[in-house]
Amino acid sequence: MYLIHSGRVLLSVRQNETREVPLVVLNPGGFFGEMALVDDSPRSATASAVEDDTELIVMDRARFLFMVRQQPEFALSLMHTLCRRLRDMDKRLPPEGTSP
């Protein structure tokens, strides 16, 4: 998991061989890469620094699990952010029964 200390990070997904679709730009205090620590699956998005002075703090799995177990506020904050991201993605999807 990466915490953004300074700068900004663009998260995007590859739609096909030539098209990269931007998802969100994260600012200092934001984080990404947490899903791989939770479900041990490959990454689902690509992260790119938007600014040259971008600095990240790495949180490994052991530290992440410690924080989740010992700091309930950390876990709740993480869940809140994940819920917000899911709701934002839901808004981007076309209504059921329509084509994108």
C-alpha angles and dihedrals in degrees: 000000000000127000117201109235096173138351126026135284128208117214115202141161130219110243095185138338094295107025125078113190116208115226107178144332112232123208133205109306091033124114142201139179094056094121092067089055092051102044103016091231129137118276117279099203142032121243121210129179110242095193130044093231095056112140125187133196115216119222112192125208095262093053092043092053091046091053093047092049099041103032112050090182089060091051092047092048090050092049091048091054093046091051091050091050092050092050091049090051091048089056090055094054118093116249114275113276095027130102120245 
